[in-house]
Amino acid sequence: MAQKKPLKPGQKAPTSGQYERIGPKGGSSGIERTVTRGEPMPPTPKKGEGYRLVDPTKHRKR
């Protein structure tokens, strides 16, 4: 599941999982946040940063 554009702070998360904060040019920061689907993405410390999904939550069927 490749994301083309990073999610901006305040946008609703399309999928639950771990999102990595990325720089304005797409560089990796190594900082991840857990966000639930439908919740807004957290604010970033610098302008132009966004989030990229790196590890979607895995649900098992019962």
N, C-alpha and C positions, 0 to 999 in steps of 0.2 A: 504494500500500500504506500506508494510514493506520493508525497505531498509536493505540489508544484510551488506554491507560495507559502511562506511562513504565516502562522496565525499571529494576529496582532493582539496586544493586551486588551482585554475586555471582550474579545470575540468569544462566542460560545464554542466549546470543544465538541467536535463532531464525533469523537470516539473517546472512551475512557482509556487512560494509560499514562505512561511516563512521557513527558514532553521536555525536550532539551531547549534551553535558551540559546538562541543563535544571534550573532551580530548582524549589523546592517548589510554586510557583504556575504552573509551566509556562513561565516566562520563558527566553528564549534566552541562552546564555552565549557562544556563538561558539567554544567549545572542542570539538574533535572528537577521537575516538579510533577507530582501526581495530580491529575485533573480528571474529574468525573464528567462523562458525556453530558452536555447541556449546561455545564457550569462555565462562567466566564474565565478566560485565561488571566493569570495574575499579572500585576504591573511589573514592568522591567525598570532597572535603575537608570538605563541610558536610552535616549531617543533613538528610534530606528531598529531596536531589537525586537525579536519575535520568538515564536516557538515552533518546534518541529517534533512530530510524533516519532519516538524512537522505540517504544515498547508498548504495543497495545495490550490492554488487560485481556487475559485469557479466561473464558468462562467454560466450565465443564457442564455437560448435560447430565441431569440426574435420572 
